[in-house]
């Protein structure tokens, strides 16, 4: 079952005086979160990341970076945890503070993987991991006098993403919803046209 993270969470893991701060966040927050972490942790030695998201063709796109750690020692094990949990639209960023004791490549692989795993366990305990349900965006145009009826109807549906644009005497609703919700929404707009 494919899953997503709904909000950011942070977990700190220490081993041999090295500190690994793992932040899990929704993919759309990845770049902003990375910038914030670099400001918050100016003495952080490495900013390793891994993410999985869907492109416009609903294909899973994966990427990772070792950020100066030995090749394959940090990004790939972090990505492996996300992949193993079937997470999409999710990013993991791990800030490492070097504690003076070298961990070796094997130690780094274990430490980065464990850091992401522990953050993920905390996210599960906080109920931030949910089943992924695909949403599709559809536009609907209505006359402005029906605005109140439409807004009232949409408030009764859960987990919609709605944008409104006012175009003179019309309102354009861009609604992101599941396929089954769109069937219900479509019926509402058809009935609205004929009322």
ChimeraX commands (.cxc) that place a marker at each C-alpha (Angstrom):
marker #1 position 0.00,0.00,0.00 radius 0.5
marker #1 position 1.46,3.33,-1.07 radius 0.5
marker #1 position 1.71,5.93,1.69 radius 0.5
marker #1 position 2.49,9.62,2.21 radius 0.5
marker #1 position 3.60,11.80,5.10 radius 0.5
marker #1 position 1.15,14.59,5.91 radius 0.5
marker #1 position 3.39,16.89,7.94 radius 0.5
marker #1 position 7.06,17.36,8.85 radius 0.5
marker #1 position 8.69,15.56,11.76 radius 0.5
marker #1 position 12.23,15.54,13.13 radius 0.5
marker #1 position 14.19,12.89,15.03 radius 0.5
marker #1 position 17.76,13.02,16.38 radius 0.5
marker #1 position 19.91,9.90,16.56 radius 0.5
marker #1 position 23.41,9.82,18.08 radius 0.5
marker #1 position 26.13,7.23,17.61 radius 0.5
marker #1 position 29.85,7.54,18.49 radius 0.5
marker #1 position 29.43,11.26,19.19 radius 0.5
marker #1 position 28.04,11.91,15.68 radius 0.5
marker #1 position 24.56,13.42,15.60 radius 0.5
marker #1 position 22.10,12.59,12.80 radius 0.5
marker #1 position 19.05,14.87,12.64 radius 0.5
marker #1 position 16.48,13.41,10.24 radius 0.5
marker #1 position 13.60,15.53,9.01 radius 0.5
marker #1 position 10.81,13.80,7.09 radius 0.5
marker #1 position 8.55,16.15,5.15 radius 0.5
marker #1 position 6.03,16.19,2.30 radius 0.5
marker #1 position 7.91,16.44,-1.00 radius 0.5
marker #1 position 6.41,19.85,-1.88 radius 0.5
marker #1 position 8.24,21.25,1.18 radius 0.5
marker #1 position 11.64,19.70,0.33 radius 0.5
marker #1 position 13.48,22.73,-1.09 radius 0.5
marker #1 position 12.15,25.15,1.53 radius 0.5
marker #1 position 12.98,22.71,4.35 radius 0.5
marker #1 position 16.52,22.18,3.01 radius 0.5
marker #1 position 17.14,25.95,2.92 radius 0.5
marker #1 position 15.79,26.37,6.47 radius 0.5
marker #1 position 17.98,23.53,7.76 radius 0.5
marker #1 position 21.14,25.05,6.27 radius 0.5
marker #1 position 20.35,28.30,8.11 radius 0.5
marker #1 position 19.40,26.51,11.37 radius 0.5
marker #1 position 22.46,24.22,11.31 radius 0.5
marker #1 position 25.38,26.26,9.92 radius 0.5
marker #1 position 27.85,23.84,11.54 radius 0.5
marker #1 position 26.16,20.75,10.12 radius 0.5
marker #1 position 28.81,18.80,8.19 radius 0.5
marker #1 position 26.56,17.01,5.68 radius 0.5
marker #1 position 23.00,17.56,4.40 radius 0.5
marker #1 position 22.10,14.17,2.96 radius 0.5
marker #1 position 18.72,13.69,1.30 radius 0.5
marker #1 position 16.47,11.16,-0.37 radius 0.5
marker #1 position 13.01,11.60,-1.85 radius 0.5
marker #1 position 10.30,9.85,-3.84 radius 0.5
marker #1 position 7.51,11.67,-5.67 radius 0.5
marker #1 position 5.12,11.23,-8.58 radius 0.5
marker #1 position 5.67,13.06,-11.86 radius 0.5
marker #1 position 2.89,14.26,-14.16 radius 0.5
marker #1 position 2.61,10.73,-15.63 radius 0.5
marker #1 position 2.13,9.14,-12.18 radius 0.5
marker #1 position 5.58,7.57,-12.34 radius 0.5
marker #1 position 7.66,7.39,-9.16 radius 0.5
marker #1 position 10.74,9.62,-9.39 radius 0.5
marker #1 position 13.52,8.98,-6.88 radius 0.5
marker #1 position 16.62,10.97,-6.04 radius 0.5
marker #1 position 19.25,11.02,-3.32 radius 0.5
marker #1 position 22.52,12.71,-2.40 radius 0.5
marker #1 position 25.47,11.66,-0.23 radius 0.5
marker #1 position 26.51,15.35,0.11 radius 0.5
marker #1 position 30.21,14.66,0.54 radius 0.5
marker #1 position 29.90,11.41,2.50 radius 0.5
marker #1 position 31.59,8.36,0.89 radius 0.5
marker #1 position 29.71,7.34,-2.25 radius 0.5
marker #1 position 26.67,5.17,-1.52 radius 0.5
marker #1 position 27.02,5.45,2.26 radius 0.5
marker #1 position 24.16,7.81,3.08 radius 0.5
marker #1 position 21.74,8.75,0.28 radius 0.5
marker #1 position 21.03,5.19,-0.95 radius 0.5
marker #1 position 20.31,3.70,2.51 radius 0.5
marker #1 position 18.02,6.66,3.26 radius 0.5
marker #1 position 16.18,6.14,-0.03 radius 0.5
marker #1 position 15.98,2.42,0.67 radius 0.5
marker #1 position 13.98,3.07,3.86 radius 0.5
marker #1 position 11.50,5.32,1.99 radius 0.5
marker #1 position 11.18,2.70,-0.76 radius 0.5
marker #1 position 10.75,-0.15,1.74 radius 0.5
marker #1 position 7.88,1.71,3.42 radius 0.5
marker #1 position 6.30,2.45,0.01 radius 0.5
marker #1 position 6.34,6.19,0.72 radius 0.5
marker #1 position 5.79,8.68,-2.10 radius 0.5
marker #1 position 5.55,12.47,-2.10 radius 0.5
marker #1 position 7.99,12.25,0.81 radius 0.5
marker #1 position 11.50,13.58,1.43 radius 0.5
marker #1 position 14.07,12.74,4.10 radius 0.5
marker #1 position 16.83,15.22,4.91 radius 0.5
marker #1 position 19.53,14.16,7.36 radius 0.5
marker #1 position 21.84,16.75,8.91 radius 0.5
marker #1 position 25.03,15.18,10.26 radius 0.5
marker #1 position 27.25,16.69,12.91 radius 0.5
marker #1 position 30.59,14.83,12.91 radius 0.5
marker #1 position 31.58,13.74,16.42 radius 0.5
marker #1 position 35.26,13.12,15.76 radius 0.5
marker #1 position 35.05,9.32,15.49 radius 0.5
marker #1 position 34.98,7.85,11.98 radius 0.5
marker #1 position 32.16,5.37,11.49 radius 0.5
marker #1 position 33.44,3.74,8.29 radius 0.5
marker #1 position 31.29,3.17,5.23 radius 0.5
marker #1 position 29.35,0.30,6.83 radius 0.5
marker #1 position 28.75,2.34,9.97 radius 0.5
marker #1 position 27.50,5.28,7.90 radius 0.5
marker #1 position 25.13,3.04,5.93 radius 0.5
marker #1 position 23.65,1.70,9.17 radius 0.5
marker #1 position 23.53,5.13,10.87 radius 0.5
marker #1 position 21.78,6.94,8.00 radius 0.5
marker #1 position 19.32,4.09,7.45 radius 0.5
marker #1 position 18.54,3.91,11.17 radius 0.5
marker #1 position 18.14,7.69,11.39 radius 0.5
marker #1 position 15.44,7.67,8.69 radius 0.5
marker #1 position 13.84,4.54,10.16 radius 0.5
marker #1 position 13.58,6.11,13.65 radius 0.5
marker #1 position 12.07,9.33,12.24 radius 0.5
marker #1 position 9.58,7.22,10.31 radius 0.5
marker #1 position 8.61,5.28,13.45 radius 0.5
marker #1 position 8.01,8.59,15.23 radius 0.5
marker #1 position 5.88,9.79,12.28 radius 0.5
marker #1 position 3.80,6.60,12.53 radius 0.5
marker #1 position 3.32,7.08,16.28 radius 0.5
marker #1 position 2.22,10.68,15.61 radius 0.5
marker #1 position -0.20,9.41,12.92 radius 0.5
marker #1 position 1.49,11.44,10.17 radius 0.5
marker #1 position 1.66,8.51,7.73 radius 0.5
marker #1 position -1.48,7.95,5.66 radius 0.5
marker #1 position -2.58,5.85,2.74 radius 0.5
marker #1 position -2.02,7.65,-0.58 radius 0.5
marker #1 position -5.20,8.42,-2.48 radius 0.5
marker #1 position -4.76,9.88,-5.94 radius 0.5
marker #1 position -6.45,13.22,-6.53 radius 0.5
marker #1 position -7.32,14.76,-9.88 radius 0.5
marker #1 position -7.86,18.47,-10.57 radius 0.5
marker #1 position -11.01,19.48,-12.46 radius 0.5
marker #1 position -12.34,22.97,-13.24 radius 0.5
marker #1 position -15.98,23.99,-12.86 radius 0.5
marker #1 position -17.51,27.34,-13.88 radius 0.5
marker #1 position -20.58,28.74,-12.14 radius 0.5
marker #1 position -22.44,32.01,-12.17 radius 0.5
marker #1 position -21.53,34.21,-9.22 radius 0.5
marker #1 position -25.05,34.06,-7.73 radius 0.5
marker #1 position -24.48,30.31,-7.09 radius 0.5
marker #1 position -21.25,30.90,-5.15 radius 0.5
marker #1 position -22.83,30.34,-1.71 radius 0.5
marker #1 position -24.51,27.07,-2.75 radius 0.5
marker #1 position -21.24,25.72,-4.18 radius 0.5
marker #1 position -19.18,26.69,-1.14 radius 0.5
marker #1 position -21.76,25.13,1.20 radius 0.5
marker #1 position -21.72,21.88,-0.80 radius 0.5
marker #1 position -17.91,21.70,-0.94 radius 0.5
marker #1 position -17.58,22.22,2.83 radius 0.5
marker #1 position -19.44,18.93,3.27 radius 0.5
marker #1 position -16.75,16.97,1.42 radius 0.5
marker #1 position -13.48,15.95,3.08 radius 0.5
marker #1 position -9.89,16.42,1.89 radius 0.5
marker #1 position -10.56,18.68,-1.09 radius 0.5
marker #1 position -8.14,21.26,-2.38 radius 0.5
marker #1 position -10.15,24.14,-3.80 radius 0.5
marker #1 position -9.01,27.29,-5.59 radius 0.5
marker #1 position -11.41,30.03,-6.72 radius 0.5
marker #1 position -10.92,32.57,-9.49 radius 0.5
marker #1 position -13.46,35.34,-10.03 radius 0.5
marker #1 position -14.03,36.19,-13.70 radius 0.5
marker #1 position -16.64,38.93,-13.90 radius 0.5
marker #1 position -20.04,37.27,-13.41 radius 0.5
marker #1 position -18.53,33.77,-13.18 radius 0.5
marker #1 position -16.47,31.90,-10.62 radius 0.5
marker #1 position -14.03,29.19,-11.69 radius 0.5
marker #1 position -13.46,26.46,-9.11 radius 0.5
marker #1 position -10.33,24.32,-9.47 radius 0.5
marker #1 position -11.01,21.29,-7.34 radius 0.5
marker #1 position -8.53,18.53,-6.49 radius 0.5
marker #1 position -10.40,15.45,-5.33 radius 0.5
marker #1 position -10.53,11.69,-5.68 radius 0.5
marker #1 position -12.32,10.09,-8.64 radius 0.5
marker #1 position -15.29,9.07,-6.48 radius 0.5
marker #1 position -15.58,12.60,-5.05 radius 0.5
marker #1 position -15.53,14.03,-8.58 radius 0.5
marker #1 position -18.54,11.88,-9.50 radius 0.5
marker #1 position -20.48,13.42,-6.61 radius 0.5
marker #1 position -19.20,16.92,-7.46 radius 0.5
marker #1 position -20.10,16.47,-11.14 radius 0.5
marker #1 position -23.68,15.51,-10.22 radius 0.5
marker #1 position -23.96,18.58,-7.97 radius 0.5
marker #1 position -22.80,20.94,-10.74 radius 0.5
marker #1 position -25.13,19.30,-13.30 radius 0.5
marker #1 position -28.10,19.73,-10.93 radius 0.5
marker #1 position -27.04,23.32,-10.25 radius 0.5
marker #1 position -27.14,24.07,-13.99 radius 0.5
marker #1 position -30.71,22.84,-14.30 radius 0.5
marker #1 position -32.11,24.36,-11.10 radius 0.5
marker link #1:1,2 radius 0.2
marker link #1:2,3 radius 0.2
marker link #1:3,4 radius 0.2
marker link #1:4,5 radius 0.2
marker link #1:5,6 radius 0.2
marker link #1:6,7 radius 0.2
marker link #1:7,8 radius 0.2
marker link #1:8,9 radius 0.2
marker link #1:9,10 radius 0.2
marker link #1:10,11 radius 0.2
marker link #1:11,12 radius 0.2
marker link #1:12,13 radius 0.2
marker link #1:13,14 radius 0.2
marker link #1:14,15 radius 0.2
marker link #1:15,16 radius 0.2
marker link #1:16,17 radius 0.2
marker link #1:17,18 radius 0.2
marker link #1:18,19 radius 0.2
marker link #1:19,20 radius 0.2
marker link #1:20,21 radius 0.2
marker link #1:21,22 radius 0.2
marker link #1:22,23 radius 0.2
marker link #1:23,24 radius 0.2
marker link #1:24,25 radius 0.2
marker link #1:25,26 radius 0.2
marker link #1:26,27 radius 0.2
marker link #1:27,28 radius 0.2
marker link #1:28,29 radius 0.2
marker link #1:29,30 radius 0.2
marker link #1:30,31 radius 0.2
marker link #1:31,32 radius 0.2
marker link #1:32,33 radius 0.2
marker link #1:33,34 radius 0.2
marker link #1:34,35 radius 0.2
marker link #1:35,36 radius 0.2
marker link #1:36,37 radius 0.2
marker link #1:37,38 radius 0.2
marker link #1:38,39 radius 0.2
marker link #1:39,40 radius 0.2
marker link #1:40,41 radius 0.2
marker link #1:41,42 radius 0.2
marker link #1:42,43 radius 0.2
marker link #1:43,44 radius 0.2
marker link #1:44,45 radius 0.2
marker link #1:45,46 radius 0.2
marker link #1:46,47 radius 0.2
marker link #1:47,48 radius 0.2
marker link #1:48,49 radius 0.2
marker link #1:49,50 radius 0.2
marker link #1:50,51 radius 0.2
marker link #1:51,52 radius 0.2
marker link #1:52,53 radius 0.2
marker link #1:53,54 radius 0.2
marker link #1:54,55 radius 0.2
marker link #1:55,56 radius 0.2
marker link #1:56,57 radius 0.2
marker link #1:57,58 radius 0.2
marker link #1:58,59 radius 0.2
marker link #1:59,60 radius 0.2
marker link #1:60,61 radius 0.2
marker link #1:61,62 radius 0.2
marker link #1:62,63 radius 0.2
marker link #1:63,64 radius 0.2
marker link #1:64,65 radius 0.2
marker link #1:65,66 radius 0.2
marker link #1:66,67 radius 0.2
marker link #1:67,68 radius 0.2
marker link #1:68,69 radius 0.2
marker link #1:69,70 radius 0.2
marker link #1:70,71 radius 0.2
marker link #1:71,72 radius 0.2
marker link #1:72,73 radius 0.2
marker link #1:73,74 radius 0.2
marker link #1:74,75 radius 0.2
marker link #1:75,76 radius 0.2
marker link #1:76,77 radius 0.2
marker link #1:77,78 radius 0.2
marker link #1:78,79 radius 0.2
marker link #1:79,80 radius 0.2
marker link #1:80,81 radius 0.2
marker link #1:81,82 radius 0.2
marker link #1:82,83 radius 0.2
marker link #1:83,84 radius 0.2
marker link #1:84,85 radius 0.2
marker link #1:85,86 radius 0.2
marker link #1:86,87 radius 0.2
marker link #1:87,88 radius 0.2
marker link #1:88,89 radius 0.2
marker link #1:89,90 radius 0.2
marker link #1:90,91 radius 0.2
marker link #1:91,92 radius 0.2
marker link #1:92,93 radius 0.2
marker link #1:93,94 radius 0.2
marker link #1:94,95 radius 0.2
marker link #1:95,96 radius 0.2
marker link #1:96,97 radius 0.2
marker link #1:97,98 radius 0.2
marker link #1:98,99 radius 0.2
marker link #1:99,100 radius 0.2
marker link #1:100,101 radius 0.2
marker link #1:101,102 radius 0.2
marker link #1:102,103 radius 0.2
marker link #1:103,104 radius 0.2
marker link #1:104,105 radius 0.2
marker link #1:105,106 radius 0.2
marker link #1:106,107 radius 0.2
marker link #1:107,108 radius 0.2
marker link #1:108,109 radius 0.2
marker link #1:109,110 radius 0.2
marker link #1:110,111 radius 0.2
marker link #1:111,112 radius 0.2
marker link #1:112,113 radius 0.2
marker link #1:113,114 radius 0.2
marker link #1:114,115 radius 0.2
marker link #1:115,116 radius 0.2
marker link #1:116,117 radius 0.2
marker link #1:117,118 radius 0.2
marker link #1:118,119 radius 0.2
marker link #1:119,120 radius 0.2
marker link #1:120,121 radius 0.2
marker link #1:121,122 radius 0.2
marker link #1:122,123 radius 0.2
marker link #1:123,124 radius 0.2
marker link #1:124,125 radius 0.2
marker link #1:125,126 radius 0.2
marker link #1:126,127 radius 0.2
marker link #1:127,128 radius 0.2
marker link #1:128,129 radius 0.2
marker link #1:129,130 radius 0.2
marker link #1:130,131 radius 0.2
marker link #1:131,132 radius 0.2
marker link #1:132,133 radius 0.2
marker link #1:133,134 radius 0.2
marker link #1:134,135 radius 0.2
marker link #1:135,136 radius 0.2
marker link #1:136,137 radius 0.2
marker link #1:137,138 radius 0.2
marker link #1:138,139 radius 0.2
marker link #1:139,140 radius 0.2
marker link #1:140,141 radius 0.2
marker link #1:141,142 radius 0.2
marker link #1:142,143 radius 0.2
marker link #1:143,144 radius 0.2
marker link #1:144,145 radius 0.2
marker link #1:145,146 radius 0.2
marker link #1:146,147 radius 0.2
marker link #1:147,148 radius 0.2
marker link #1:148,149 radius 0.2
marker link #1:149,150 radius 0.2
marker link #1:150,151 radius 0.2
marker link #1:151,152 radius 0.2
marker link #1:152,153 radius 0.2
marker link #1:153,154 radius 0.2
marker link #1:154,155 radius 0.2
marker link #1:155,156 radius 0.2
marker link #1:156,157 radius 0.2
marker link #1:157,158 radius 0.2
marker link #1:158,159 radius 0.2
marker link #1:159,160 radius 0.2
marker link #1:160,161 radius 0.2
marker link #1:161,162 radius 0.2
marker link #1:162,163 radius 0.2
marker link #1:163,164 radius 0.2
marker link #1:164,165 radius 0.2
marker link #1:165,166 radius 0.2
marker link #1:166,167 radius 0.2
marker link #1:167,168 radius 0.2
marker link #1:168,169 radius 0.2
marker link #1:169,170 radius 0.2
marker link #1:170,171 radius 0.2
marker link #1:171,172 radius 0.2
marker link #1:172,173 radius 0.2
marker link #1:173,174 radius 0.2
marker link #1:174,175 radius 0.2
marker link #1:175,176 radius 0.2
marker link #1:176,177 radius 0.2
marker link #1:177,178 radius 0.2
marker link #1:178,179 radius 0.2
marker link #1:179,180 radius 0.2
marker link #1:180,181 radius 0.2
marker link #1:181,182 radius 0.2
marker link #1:182,183 radius 0.2
marker link #1:183,184 radius 0.2
marker link #1:184,185 radius 0.2
marker link #1:185,186 radius 0.2
marker link #1:186,187 radius 0.2
marker link #1:187,188 radius 0.2
marker link #1:188,189 radius 0.2
marker link #1:189,190 radius 0.2
marker link #1:190,191 radius 0.2
marker link #1:191,192 radius 0.2
marker link #1:192,193 radius 0.2
marker link #1:193,194 radius 0.2
marker link #1:194,195 radius 0.2
view
